[in-house]
Amino acid sequence: MPPRVVVFDYGSGNLRSAQRAMERTGADVTVTSDPHAALDADGLLVPGVGAFSACMAGLKRAHGDRIIGRRLAGGRPVLGICVGMQVLFDKGVERADPRARDEVTEGCGEWPGTVEHLNAPILPHMGWNTVRAPQDSQLFAGISPQDRFYFVHSYAVRRWELTFDNPRMAPPKVTWAEHGEPFVAAVENGPLWATQFHPEKSGDTGARILANWVATLPQS
């Protein structure tokens, strides 16, 4: 039986693109906001596009923050994509108008850190970039340092803040990219993985990323 993956529909994200890309991995894919399906699936994919605050509001309305927390408490895999990665951190800081005060939105808090405006000469960061992945990365297995991924964003996590000193557990694997300055491009942390780029829009290289994640899913 193929692994069962739910693409979580909370009103944000390229749902059909994500669904089609996941189906190409051979997974049994459902797009739904049903909490029971999201909890029971072998893997949960959390997409996201647009503003951090809007995505977080939609996620809370669909109880997605609690679903993610419950899955992770049981060691059940979750993959966040783009803003679906950003909302996993403590908070997002946005400014729609340079004359206005920053809007600070609380995230899911699965990782410490802040999603904030990139310091770059051209924004949004839109296009293809290489990344610097750890050598032992499972997510980037079989992918060359010259391979490129598709990014569309103006905000990112610029500092990795999680300290890790438990010798019995593997430390998180953090992948970096650069646009004006370094930023977190992907994370592998136990059952919680995420990418700032869009694997579903990154051609064959992105398809390999999704296949690598699906290959790790425990089948129920």
N, C-alpha and C positions, 0 to 999 in steps of 0.2 A: 504494500500500500504506500502511495506517495505521502509525504508529510503534508499536514493540513495547515495552511497559512491564512490568516485573516488580515486583510488590508483594512485598517480601522477607519471608518467613515465618520468623522466628527465635523464635517463641513469645510475642510481645508485639505489641499493637496491634489496632486495629479492622480486621482484614484484609478482611472482606466489605464493610464500609462503604467502605473505601478502594477496593476493587475496583470496586464499583458506581459510585462517583463518578468514577473514572478511565475506566470504560467509557462514561460519558455524554459524555466529551470526544471520543469516536471512536477512542481508542487500542485496540490489541490487547493485552489485559491478562491476565497470568498471575500467580497467587499460588503461590509456590514457595520452597523453601529450597535448591534446586539451584544450586550455585555457578557452573556453566557457563552456565545460563540467566541468572543475575544479572549475570554478566560480559558476556554477549553482547547483552543487551537494549539498545534505543536509550535507555531511561531506567530508572533504578532508584529506586523509592520505598521509603523506610525509615520505617515507622510506629513507634509506641511509646507505651505507657501504663504507669503505675505508677511504681515506684521506679527511680531512675537505676542503682543497683547491680544490680538484678535484670535490667533491660534490657541492661546492658552484659555481664552474665554470659551471657545468652542469645545476644547478638550474637557473642560470642567463640566460644561452642560451635558456632555455625553458620558460623564464619570470616567473619562479616560485616564485621569491622573490616578484614581484609585485602582483602576484595572491594571495599569502599568505596575503600580506598587505591589499589588497582590501577586501578579505573575512573577515579579522579581523575587518576592519573599519565598516563593516556591521553586525558584531556580528555573523558571520557564522563559525561554528566549524572547527578547524584544529587539527590534531593529528600528531606529529612528532615522529619518531622511530629511535633510535640509532643516526647515524650522521644526520638524519632528525630532531632530537632534537637539536643537537649541532649547526647546522647552524642557529638556531633561535636566538642565542646570538650575541653579538657585534662582536666578533672576535675569530679566532682560531690561536693558536701558535704551529707550528710543526717544528720538526728538523729531517730530513731524515738521516743526517750524523752528528755525534757528533762534527766533525771539522768545520762544516758549521754554518752560522748564522741562527738564527730562521727565519722561514717563517711565516709571519703574514698575515692572510687573513681576510678581512672584511666579517662578516656574515650578516644576515637579520636585526639584530638590534631590534628584537621584545622584547628582554630582555637584560639588561646590564649584562656584565660578559664575562669571557674569558674561552675558552676551551683550556686546556693545559695538558701537560704530567703528568700522575699520579706518585706520589712518592710511589712506591711499589717494593718489592723484586723480584716479578715475573710479567712480562708483556709479552704479553697482558694478561689482566684480562679475562680469558676464562673459563666459567663454571657457576655454580648455586650459587646464593646468596640470602639471605634474605634482606629485606628492612625495613626502619622505616617510615611508612606512618602516616600522621595526623589522629586522630581519626575520624574526620568528612569528610574524603576523599570520594568522590563519585567514583573515579577511582578504589580504592581498597576496595569498599564495598563488604562484604562477603568473604574477603580474610584474612587468619590468619597471625599473625606475623611470624609464622614458615614456611609459604609457600615461595618457592624459585622461582627465575626468572633467565633466561639465559642471560648472558652478554658476549660480545666479544668486547673489546676495550682496548686501551692504553691511551686514552685521555678522559678528563671529565671536568665538571665545578666543581671546588673545593670550591668555595665561592659563596653564593647567595648574589647578590649585589643590588637587587631591593628594595628600600625603599618604604614604603606604609603608607600613613597617611590620606587617604580619608575615613572618617567614614561612607559614604553612600555606599561604595562598599566593598565586601568581599575581604580580602587580599589573595594573591596567597597561594595555599597549596603546600608545597615543601616536597618531599619524599627523604630520604637519604639512601645510602648504604655505605659499607666500603670495600676497598681493599687496604691495606697499609695505607690509610687515608680516611676520609669521602669524599664523592662526591655526587652530585645531581643525583638521580636515576629517578625522575619523577617530573613533575610540572603540576598543574591545575590552570589556570589563566584565568577566564572568558571563552571565546570561544577557547582559545589556551591551549591545553594539549600536553604533550610529555613524552616519556620514554627513558631512556638510554639503558635499556634492550630490548630484542626482545620478545614481547608478542607472536608473531606468531611462536616462537620456544620454548615457555615456557609451553607447554602441556595444561592441563585443567585450570591451574591457569592463564596462559596467555590468554586463551580463555575467561575467566571471565573478565579480564581487557578490552578486546575488546568489549565484550557484554555490559559492564558498560558504555563504551563510546558511543556505538551505541544507548543505551537506552536514552541518553540525547539529541540525534539529533532531532531538529525540522523538521518535514516533510513538504515539499512544496506541 
